[in-house]
Amino acid sequence: MTYGPLPDTDLTRHRRLREQGSLDRAALDAILDAGFICHLGVIVEGRPMVVPTVYGRDDRQLYVHGSVASRSLAGQTPVCVTVTHIDGLVLARSVFEHGVNYRSAMIHGVPRRITDPEEKAEGLRRLTEHATPGQWDYARRPSRKELAATTLLALSLEEASVKLRTGAPEDGDGPDAALGLWAGTLPLTSAWGAPEPDPLLPPDLAPPAHIARREGTQHG
């Protein structure tokens, strides 16, 4: 589905390094699809709290998972969710010009706590499939008791901002170029390793294809 550009609001407006900002909804989707861990920022009892948790999405909202005991996932209070991918270090000729190649998204809003069992199950399906495609149909699905013990928040993707940086250092045509120092980027990549079986599994039980085929594939 195609959407228009992301809105430029007081919360999403890029005030610093504007050239690294983007209002492209496709860029937001790509950043969210490349990860599965987000950081949820919220005020709890007057103090800031940032909670790492897993997420999934559909075209319009982000699903954030937690426990019913988590004070940070109570809902009905403004939050900020961030997702960041580090693609490498930018090593310039001067320390001042050093930087990071990255992709990041920030989503602002008031999350809605999902209580309808069918909607909660669908949200958990999207969250599970986001991290491990094929796992929802392979593993046992949540029971009613497990659904009741799980908090799932839905946060609209309407108010979001995207920033990213790519490329080489930016001091190659300045006075520091005469220093004769090496400059460039140090890429950072990560890949999935070989599946490690639970020690209690029968020795002849191999991982399913949807897990085994991810070995060696790039993450992020």
Secondary structure, DSSP 8 states (H G I E B T S, - for coil): ---------TTT---SSGGGEE--HHHHHHHHHT-SEEEEEEEETTEEEEEEEEEEE-SSEEEEEEETT-GGG--SS-EEEEEEEEEEEEE-SSGGG-EEEEEEEEEEE--EE---HHHHHHHHHHHHHHHSTTHHHHS----HHHHHTEEEEEEESSSEEEEEE-SS-S-TTSGGGGG----EEEE--EE-------TTS-TT----HHHHTTTT-EE-
